Amino acid sequence: MIMYISIPICPESFRCAALPPFMYPFYNATDTSCGLIKVNCTPKPEEILIGGWPYVILERSDSGSSVLIYNKTFDQLLNNNTCEALMENFTSPSPLLYSFSTDPFITLFKCPNKLGYAQQVHTYFNQRNYNSYNGCEGYNFYYKYLVSNATVQKDLPSTCQVIQLPVKQRWQFYPQQPDEINISSLLSSAFTISFQMSASCEDCHRRFGQCDTNNGYFQCIHAVEGNRTIKLILGNIHLRSPLCFTHAHDTKSDFGLRYIIWLWEIKIYVVYKSTN
């Protein structure tokens, strides 16, 4: 059986002004089919989109998937000392595709305060020397100012939700000491976020596929499967700009020669012909 599939041409990396190059799973806003995490190089400073929300890129290391970002909306919530800042957990919007971690962070326990055993919950945390904040309707928050402490008690009350939020480090309060009673003063709107592709997505990308989800299930699109011969048919070539692509003969994921060609617009059709 022969299948004709149109696949996008994606650069191996791209740059935003003075920032180090970005590679997969990041993608340029102009290449919508080339990654999982959108980077917009147009505004200054540049922005990264997570869960549909823009974050300003403050700094990025030369390699890896860590980015120092700033959340203006979160900063405004903290300055206004609103409960909304405590309600949202920083978790991946697409856990089937990738996860992320923030550094540094603080662990909060968000517990309903209108239940008959709310006093028992308060006693539980009080005995363990947790700080508490009860300024939000419907909930009490319990925490310790321990930077990047992910420890969760095994006997945690079942009604409490674990929330992790970016936090300031002690040196940022110098020469003063942090006010551990004021939870909003401890939180930070600027933090480092590190991305990690899921195992399924790693495997898909290794086979030159595109990671996606469909109705809550992971799917890998255009990946090379089994022993197949790959042929690239090129068309509509205009000699304007460089692009790197791979012409490979797949024998148990043994991919070979890479070529540099000059082109502006190209359509590639991959012919998968079973060798069985």
ChimeraX attribute file (.defattr): number of C-alpha atoms within 10 A of each C-alpha:
attribute: neighborCount
match mode: 1-to-1
recipient: residues
	/A:1	7
	/A:2	9
	/A:3	11
	/A:4	11
	/A:5	12
	/A:6	12
	/A:7	15
	/A:8	16
	/A:9	16
	/A:10	18
	/A:11	16
	/A:12	14
	/A:13	13
	/A:14	18
	/A:15	13
	/A:16	17
	/A:17	12
	/A:18	6
	/A:19	16
	/A:20	15
	/A:21	15
	/A:22	20
	/A:23	18
	/A:24	18
	/A:25	20
	/A:26	18
	/A:27	24
	/A:28	25
	/A:29	17
	/A:30	12
	/A:31	14
	/A:32	13
	/A:33	15
	/A:34	22
	/A:35	20
	/A:36	20
	/A:37	19
	/A:38	22
	/A:39	26
	/A:40	20
	/A:41	19
	/A:42	13
	/A:43	8
	/A:44	11
	/A:45	14
	/A:46	19
	/A:47	21
	/A:48	22
	/A:49	15
	/A:50	16
	/A:51	11
	/A:52	10
	/A:53	10
	/A:54	19
	/A:55	22
	/A:56	21
	/A:57	22
	/A:58	16
	/A:59	16
	/A:60	17
	/A:61	12
	/A:62	11
	/A:63	10
	/A:64	12
	/A:65	18
	/A:66	19
	/A:67	19
	/A:68	18
	/A:69	21
	/A:70	21
	/A:71	16
	/A:72	14
	/A:73	14
	/A:74	18
	/A:75	17
	/A:76	13
	/A:77	16
	/A:78	21
	/A:79	12
	/A:80	12
	/A:81	16
	/A:82	15
	/A:83	15
	/A:84	12
	/A:85	19
	/A:86	21
	/A:87	14
	/A:88	11
	/A:89	15
	/A:90	14
	/A:91	16
	/A:92	15
	/A:93	13
	/A:94	17
	/A:95	13
	/A:96	19
	/A:97	21
	/A:98	20
	/A:99	15
	/A:100	17
	/A:101	17
	/A:102	21
	/A:103	19
	/A:104	21
	/A:105	25
	/A:106	22
	/A:107	23
	/A:108	26
	/A:109	23
	/A:110	21
	/A:111	22
	/A:112	17
	/A:113	19
	/A:114	12
	/A:115	12
	/A:116	7
	/A:117	11
	/A:118	16
	/A:119	11
	/A:120	12
	/A:121	20
	/A:122	17
	/A:123	13
	/A:124	15
	/A:125	18
	/A:126	13
	/A:127	8
	/A:128	9
	/A:129	12
	/A:130	17
	/A:131	17
	/A:132	21
	/A:133	14
	/A:134	12
	/A:135	12
	/A:136	14
	/A:137	10
	/A:138	12
	/A:139	19
	/A:140	21
	/A:141	26
	/A:142	23
	/A:143	20
	/A:144	18
	/A:145	22
	/A:146	14
	/A:147	16
	/A:148	17
	/A:149	13
	/A:150	14
	/A:151	7
	/A:152	11
	/A:153	7
	/A:154	6
	/A:155	7
	/A:156	14
	/A:157	14
	/A:158	8
	/A:159	14
	/A:160	17
	/A:161	14
	/A:162	16
	/A:163	20
	/A:164	21
	/A:165	24
	/A:166	24
	/A:167	25
	/A:168	21
	/A:169	19
	/A:170	15
	/A:171	10
	/A:172	11
	/A:173	13
	/A:174	9
	/A:175	8
	/A:176	9
	/A:177	10
	/A:178	18
	/A:179	12
	/A:180	14
	/A:181	14
	/A:182	13
	/A:183	22
	/A:184	20
	/A:185	16
	/A:186	21
	/A:187	22
	/A:188	19
	/A:189	19
	/A:190	22
	/A:191	20
	/A:192	19
	/A:193	16
	/A:194	14
	/A:195	18
	/A:196	17
	/A:197	20
	/A:198	16
	/A:199	12
	/A:200	16
	/A:201	22
	/A:202	18
	/A:203	15
	/A:204	20
	/A:205	21
	/A:206	13
	/A:207	17
	/A:208	16
	/A:209	19
	/A:210	21
	/A:211	27
	/A:212	18
	/A:213	13
	/A:214	7
	/A:215	6
	/A:216	9
	/A:217	8
	/A:218	16
	/A:219	18
	/A:220	18
	/A:221	15
	/A:222	18
	/A:223	15
	/A:224	20
	/A:225	13
	/A:226	13
	/A:227	16
	/A:228	18
	/A:229	16
	/A:230	17
	/A:231	15
	/A:232	15
	/A:233	11
	/A:234	12
	/A:235	11
	/A:236	10
	/A:237	12
	/A:238	11
	/A:239	10
	/A:240	10
	/A:241	10
	/A:242	12
	/A:243	17
	/A:244	14
	/A:245	16
	/A:246	13
	/A:247	13
	/A:248	16
	/A:249	16
	/A:250	17
	/A:251	12
	/A:252	11
	/A:253	16
	/A:254	8
	/A:255	13
	/A:256	11
	/A:257	9
	/A:258	11
	/A:259	9
	/A:260	10
	/A:261	12
	/A:262	13
	/A:263	15
	/A:264	13
	/A:265	15
	/A:266	15
	/A:267	15
	/A:268	17
	/A:269	18
	/A:270	19
	/A:271	18
	/A:272	19
	/A:273	15
	/A:274	14
	/A:275	9
	/A:276	6
